[in-house]
């Protein structure tokens, strides 16, 4: 077997394997004997069909099966150790003509990443301390969320919730047959209900209001028939409410507000850390310019398709265009692929990164609490799935990388409002 390599890019290679029949003949002969023992043909005792008949009737299929096994074996024993391919290898061509086998693969190789001066990398980070005003707003939302709605007589108010029928109208104000949505809920407190508030406040049950809503060049015309007006009765701040909403951690209003503040602060801190990780990835990918193997990018794109399949319940929608979807995700795939190699380089650079048993125990404890299962049960599940355990270890290693980066890169601390403003500006610049 001869192996030749053609460099397509610095990270993409075409590997061609060439072999002659004499190199494969022993494999063919063993295969003929094996299949001969399994073949039953009229006129011959089981397993005693002459070899020349076996070759004539089944030789092509047997040889191609052995060729595939041979190619797989050579690839795993010769190509993988030598070239350490990353991503999913692609077989470009396989020819078996004139007793000569020629197979061409496209593989990716790990790119060389030279880390930039990490101390010069600047990353924004949101910093926010929850205020008493925010706590009161959250307490108010909780009282409203746990309250109940009561149907009332009288006029529609800005805080009302309505049950209505909505009928689509044509340009002349006539009802469009078959386009009626019955018993629709409209909560006038919602931000998106501004136009409904303007048109419906002051109306009463049974009133009919024709409305127009415009967005760009599109105008929707419809008729709203008010069937029910409801008023919210907030939940009562009593001992039972406090214990239920705090999972038994608070016993009075002051403790309840402290509980709410702690939960809100945990949320903002976690959000800030998650956003920081995204911003670090974005900053480091932009600072490092290197080629990424096409095979690895394809692997990332395929993982997106699998995620879409899982989100759809295990099967993609009938008209889902995989190739179009992967093409639309190419920029994200390249970024994720680049970060993978940057992260690997960082893990090599940070020699003091070590995964301890307590790191895994802590992570499993959080997962167990999240999914409501026993820690021992979760440990047993991971023990039976080595791939999942390695993914867990990889996730822990990467989190430790972010912890190290947080101490190295230059962090610009921004208020919640300023951070969101900058993110919006970025979104408008790169729609």
C-alpha positions in Angstrom: 0.0 0.0 0.0 1.4 3.4 -1.0 0.2 6.6 0.7 0.6 10.0 -1.0 -0.4 13.4 0.4 -1.4 16.6 -1.4 -1.6 19.8 0.6 -4.7 21.6 -0.3 -4.4 24.3 2.4 -2.3 24.5 5.5 -4.9 22.4 7.3 -6.6 20.5 4.5 -5.0 17.4 2.8 -5.9 14.9 0.2 -4.6 11.4 1.1 -4.5 8.9 -1.7 -4.1 5.1 -0.9 -2.9 2.9 -3.7 -2.6 -0.9 -3.7 -2.3 -3.7 -6.2 -4.3 -7.0 -6.3 -1.4 -9.1 -4.9 -1.6 -7.0 -1.7 -5.2 -7.7 -1.3 -5.3 -11.3 -2.6 -4.9 -13.0 0.8 -7.9 -11.1 2.1 -9.9 -12.1 -1.0 -9.0 -15.8 -0.6 -10.0 -15.8 3.0 -13.2 -14.1 2.2 -14.0 -16.6 -0.6 -13.5 -19.5 1.8 -15.7 -17.9 4.4 -18.5 -17.2 2.0 -18.2 -20.6 0.4 -18.9 -22.2 3.7 -22.1 -20.2 4.0 -23.5 -20.6 0.5 -26.2 -23.1 -0.4 -26.8 -23.8 -4.1 -28.9 -26.5 -5.8 -26.8 -29.5 -6.8 -24.1 -29.0 -4.2 -23.7 -30.0 -0.6 -23.9 -27.1 1.8 -20.5 -25.3 2.0 -19.1 -27.3 -1.0 -19.8 -25.0 -3.9 -16.7 -24.9 -6.1 -14.6 -21.8 -5.5 -14.6 -20.8 -9.2 -18.5 -20.7 -9.1 -18.3 -18.6 -5.9 -15.9 -16.2 -7.6 -18.0 -16.0 -10.7 -21.4 -15.5 -8.9 -20.3 -13.4 -5.9 -16.7 -12.4 -6.5 -17.4 -8.7 -7.3 -19.5 -8.1 -4.1 -17.0 -10.1 -1.9 -14.0 -8.2 -3.2 -15.6 -4.8 -2.7 -16.6 -5.7 0.8 -13.0 -6.8 1.6 -11.7 -3.6 -0.1 -13.8 -1.5 2.2 -12.5 -3.4 5.2 -8.9 -3.1 4.0 -9.2 0.6 3.4 -10.7 1.2 6.8 -7.9 -0.8 8.5 -5.2 1.0 6.6 -6.8 4.4 7.4 -7.0 3.6 11.1 -3.5 2.1 11.4 -1.5 4.2 9.0 -3.2 7.5 8.3 -4.7 8.3 11.7 -1.4 7.9 13.7 0.6 9.7 11.1 -1.6 12.7 10.3 -4.0 12.9 13.3 -7.0 14.0 11.3 -9.6 16.3 12.9 -13.2 16.5 11.9 -15.0 13.9 9.7 -12.8 12.5 6.9 -14.5 12.5 3.5 -13.9 9.8 0.9 -13.7 11.6 -2.4 -13.1 8.7 -4.7 -12.7 4.9 -4.7 -11.6 3.1 -7.9 -10.9 -0.6 -8.4 -9.8 -1.1 -12.0 -7.2 -3.3 -13.7 -6.4 -4.9 -10.4 -5.3 -1.6 -8.9 -7.1 0.1 -6.0 -7.0 3.8 -5.6 -8.8 5.6 -2.8 -8.7 9.4 -2.0 -9.7 10.9 1.3 -10.0 14.6 2.3 -8.9 15.1 5.9 -8.3 18.1 8.1 -5.2 18.5 10.3 -5.0 20.4 13.6 -4.0 24.1 12.9 -1.0 25.7 14.5 -2.3 28.4 16.9 0.1 31.0 18.2 -1.5 32.8 21.1 -1.6 36.5 21.1 -0.6 38.5 24.2 -3.6 37.8 26.3 -2.9 40.8 28.6 -3.7 43.1 25.7 -7.1 41.6 25.0 -9.9 43.8 26.2 -13.3 42.4 27.1 -16.4 44.2 28.4 -18.2 42.7 31.4 -21.5 43.6 32.8 -21.5 44.4 36.5 -24.8 45.0 38.3 -25.8 45.1 42.0 -29.5 44.6 42.4 -31.2 47.6 43.9 -34.1 47.7 46.4 -36.3 49.3 43.7 -35.7 46.2 41.5 -36.5 43.9 44.4 -39.8 45.8 45.0 -40.7 45.5 41.3 -40.0 41.7 41.4 -42.1 41.3 44.5 -44.9 43.2 42.7 -44.6 40.9 39.7 -44.7 37.8 41.9 -47.8 39.1 43.7 -49.4 39.7 40.3 -48.3 36.4 38.8 -49.7 34.4 41.7 -52.9 36.4 41.8 -56.2 35.7 40.1 -58.4 37.4 37.5 -62.1 38.1 38.1 -64.6 39.0 35.4 -66.1 42.5 36.1 -68.7 44.8 34.7 -67.8 48.3 33.8 -65.3 49.9 31.5 -61.9 48.7 30.2 -58.9 50.0 32.2 -55.2 50.1 31.3 -54.7 47.2 33.7 -57.5 45.0 32.3 -57.3 41.7 30.6 -59.8 41.1 27.8 -61.3 38.1 26.1 -62.2 39.1 22.6 -63.1 37.8 19.2 -61.0 39.1 16.3 -62.3 39.2 12.7 -60.1 40.2 9.8 -61.3 43.0 7.5 -60.7 43.8 3.9 -59.7 47.3 2.7 -63.4 48.3 2.6 -64.0 47.3 6.1 -65.9 44.1 5.3 -65.4 40.9 7.3 -63.3 38.3 5.5 -65.1 34.9 5.6 -63.3 32.2 7.6 -60.8 34.6 9.3 -62.2 34.9 12.8 -60.2 34.0 15.9 -62.5 33.5 18.9 -61.7 33.9 22.6 -58.4 35.6 22.3 -56.7 37.0 25.4 -55.4 40.5 25.4 -53.5 41.7 28.5 -53.4 45.5 28.2 -50.5 45.7 30.7 -48.1 44.2 28.2 -45.7 46.5 26.4 -46.9 45.2 23.0 -50.5 46.1 23.8 -50.0 49.9 23.5 -52.2 50.3 20.4 -54.9 48.1 22.0 -54.8 50.3 25.2 -55.3 53.4 23.1 -58.3 52.0 21.2 -60.0 49.9 23.9 -59.7 51.7 27.2 -63.1 53.1 28.2 -65.0 50.5 26.2 -67.4 48.0 27.8 -68.5 44.4 27.2 -70.2 43.9 23.9 -68.5 46.9 22.2 -67.2 46.4 18.7 -64.0 48.3 17.7 -62.5 48.4 14.2 -58.7 48.8 14.3 -55.7 49.1 12.0 -52.1 48.1 12.9 -49.3 49.1 10.5 -45.8 47.7 10.3 -43.7 49.0 7.5 -45.8 48.8 4.3 -48.1 46.2 5.8 -51.4 47.2 7.3 -53.7 44.7 9.2 -57.3 45.6 9.5 -59.6 43.8 12.0 -62.6 44.0 14.2 -62.4 43.5 17.9 -65.5 42.3 19.8 -65.1 42.6 23.6 -66.6 39.5 25.3 -65.2 39.7 28.8 -63.4 42.3 31.0 -61.2 40.9 33.8 -59.6 42.6 36.7 -56.5 41.3 38.6 -56.6 40.6 42.3 -53.0 40.3 43.5 -52.0 37.5 45.8 -51.9 38.4 49.5 -48.5 38.7 51.2 -49.1 36.3 54.0 -47.0 33.6 55.8 -48.2 30.9 53.4 -47.4 32.9 50.3 -43.9 33.8 51.7 -43.0 30.2 52.6 -44.3 28.9 49.2 -42.5 31.4 47.1 -39.2 31.1 49.0 -39.3 27.3 49.2 -39.5 27.6 53.0 -36.3 29.8 53.2 -38.1 33.0 54.4 -40.5 33.5 57.3 -41.5 37.2 57.0 -41.5 40.0 54.5 -38.0 41.2 55.2 -36.6 37.7 54.8 -38.6 37.3 51.6 -37.2 40.5 50.1 -33.7 39.3 51.0 -34.4 36.0 49.4 -35.7 37.7 46.2 -32.6 40.0 46.2 -30.3 37.0 46.6 -32.0 35.1 43.7 -31.9 38.1 41.5 -28.2 38.8 42.2 -27.4 35.2 41.4 -29.3 35.5 38.1 -27.4 38.7 37.1 -24.0 37.3 38.2 -24.6 34.1 36.2 -25.8 36.1 33.2 -22.8 38.4 33.5 -20.5 35.3 33.5 -22.2 33.7 30.5 -22.0 36.9 28.5 -18.4 37.4 29.5 -17.6 33.9 28.2 -19.3 34.8 24.9 -17.4 38.1 24.7 -14.1 36.4 25.5 -14.6 33.9 22.7 -15.5 36.6 20.3 -12.5 38.7 21.2 -10.0 35.9 21.0 -11.4 34.5 17.8 -11.0 38.0 16.2 -7.4 38.2 17.6 -6.3 34.9 16.1 -6.1 34.4 12.3 -5.6 30.9 11.1 -7.1 28.4 8.7 -9.7 25.9 10.0 -10.0 22.4 8.4 -13.1 22.2 6.2 -13.8 18.7 7.6 -14.0 20.1 11.2 -16.3 23.0 10.1 -18.5 20.4 8.4 -18.6 18.4 11.7 -19.8 21.5 13.6 -22.4 22.2 11.0 -23.7 18.6 11.2 -23.9 19.0 15.0 -26.2 22.0 14.4 -28.5 19.8 12.2 -28.6 17.2 15.0 -29.5 19.8 17.5 -32.3 21.0 15.3 -33.5 17.4 14.9 -33.6 17.0 18.7 -35.4 20.2 19.2 -38.0 19.1 16.6 -38.7 15.9 18.6 -36.2 13.6 16.9 -37.1 14.2 13.3 -36.6 17.2 11.1 -39.6 18.9 9.5 -40.6 17.6 6.1 -39.4 20.6 4.1 -36.3 21.3 6.2 -33.4 22.1 3.8 -30.2 20.8 5.6 -27.8 22.3 3.1 -29.4 25.7 3.2 -29.5 25.5 7.0 -25.8 24.6 7.2 -24.9 27.4 4.8 -26.7 29.9 6.9 -24.8 28.7 10.0 -21.4 28.8 8.4 -20.1 31.9 10.2 -21.1 30.5 13.5 -19.6 27.2 12.7 -16.2 28.8 11.7 -16.2 30.8 14.9 -17.0 27.7 17.1 -14.4 25.7 15.2 -11.7 28.4 15.8 -12.6 28.6 19.4 -12.2 24.9 19.8 -8.5 25.0 18.7 -7.8 28.2 20.7 -9.3 26.6 23.8 -7.1 23.5 23.3 -4.0 25.8 23.0 -5.0 27.6 26.1 -5.4 24.4 28.0 -1.9 23.4 27.0 -0.6 26.8 27.9 -2.2 26.8 31.4 -0.3 23.9 32.7 -1.7 24.2 36.2 -5.2 23.4 35.1 -6.2 20.2 36.9 -9.5 18.4 37.2 -10.0 17.1 40.7 -12.7 14.6 41.8 -14.4 17.4 43.8 -14.8 19.4 40.5 -16.7 16.5 39.0 -18.7 16.0 42.2 -19.7 19.7 42.3 -20.8 19.7 38.6 -22.8 16.5 39.1 -24.4 17.9 42.2 -25.6 21.0 40.3 -26.9 18.8 37.5 -28.7 16.5 40.0 -30.4 19.5 41.6 -31.4 20.8 38.2 -33.0 17.6 36.9 -34.3 16.4 40.3 -32.4 13.1 40.4 -30.1 11.6 43.0 -26.3 12.3 42.6 -25.4 8.6 42.9 -27.9 7.8 40.1 -26.3 10.5 37.9 -22.8 9.2 38.7 -23.8 5.7 37.6 -25.2 7.1 34.4 -22.0 8.9 33.6 -20.0 5.8 34.5 -21.9 3.8 31.9 -21.4 6.4 29.2 -17.6 7.2 28.9 -18.3 9.7 26.1 -20.5 11.7 28.3 -18.0 11.6 31.1 -15.3 12.9 28.8 -17.6 15.7 27.6 -18.2 16.6 31.3 -14.4 16.7 31.9 -14.0 18.9 28.7 -16.6 21.3 29.9 -14.9 21.6 33.3 -11.5 22.2 31.7 -13.0 24.9 29.5 -14.6 26.6 32.6 -11.2 26.6 34.2 -9.8 28.3 31.1 -12.4 31.1 31.5 -11.5 31.4 35.1 -7.8 31.9 34.2 -8.7 34.3 31.4 -10.7 36.4 33.8 -7.5 37.1 35.7 -5.4 37.8 32.6 -7.4 39.8 30.0 -8.2 43.5 30.5 -11.8 43.7 31.7 -13.9 46.9 31.1 -16.6 46.8 33.8 -19.9 48.3 32.5 -23.2 49.0 34.1 -26.2 46.9 33.0 -27.5 49.8 31.0 -24.2 50.7 29.4 -23.5 47.0 28.5 -26.9 46.5 26.9 -26.5 49.8 25.0 -23.2 48.6 23.6 -24.6 45.2 22.7 -27.4 46.9 20.8 -24.9 49.1 18.9 -23.0 46.0 17.9 -26.2 44.3 16.8 -27.1 47.3 14.7 -23.6 47.5 13.2 -23.6 43.7 12.3 -27.2 42.8 11.6 
